[in-house]
Amino acid sequence: MNKPVPRTRSLKIIKIGNSAGIILSKELLASLSADIGDEISLTINDDGVTLTPVDPEFEEEMRLARQIMQERVKVLRELAK
């Protein structure tokens, strides 16, 4: 099976106030299905970093799941036995 060839892009780090940022091209934003104002998730792994768009619906579901797990920790421990 052929492994897909990774596409690499060079991004310049720029100063934004007291912070730093990178500029994403229109093509890169399109490939992430993202637009200006959207949130992007950056994951650091052994090979480098991965950028993925944040799904607000999924994030809300995960927030609710974490809340339920905190409230029901004793029940979940019993179920795990």
N, C-alpha and C positions, 0 to 999 in steps of 0.2 A: 504494500500500500504506500502510495506517495504521500510524504508529509508536506503540508503546505509551506511554501517559502514565506518566512516572515517579511513584512514590509517595514522598513525602518525609515524614520523621518528624523531629521535634526531639528531640535527646538531650542531657541535661544532664551536664556533666563534674563528677564528684565526687572528693573527696580520699579516697584509700585508702592509709593509712600515709604514706610519703614519695612515693607515686606518684599517678596520677590514673586514673580509669576512667569508663565510661559504663554506664548501666543499660539492658538490652534487655528489652522487654516480652515476655510469653508469645507474643503474636501474631508479633512479629518473629523470635523464636527458632523458632517453628513454620515460618515462611516460609523460614528458612534450614535447616530440617531439623536443627536443633541443640538441645542440651539443656545443662543445667548440667554443667560439667566437660569439655565438648567443646572442641576447638580450632577457632578461626575464623581464616581467612586474610584479612588486610587488604591490598589492593592500591591503591597510590596511582597515579592516572593524571591526564591533563590535565583531565578533567571533575570530579575529586574523588576519592573513595575507593569501593572495592567490597569488600563483605564476602562471603565464601564459606566454606562448611564445609570443613574439612580431611578428606580421605579417607585414613585410616591405611594402607589397602592400597596406594593410589597412591603415598603418600609413601615407603613401604618399597620399592616397585618403582623409584622415582626414585633412592633412596639406592643401591640395588644397581647401577643403570645408571651413576650417577656413579662408583662404585667401579670398575666394569669399564672405563669410559672412561679413568680415571686409570691403571689397570694396563696398558691396551692402547693407549696414546697413539700409539706408533710405528706399530702396525698400522693404526689409524684414519687417521693421516696418509697412509700409503701408499694406502689405499683411496680417500681423497678426491682423489687425483691423477687 
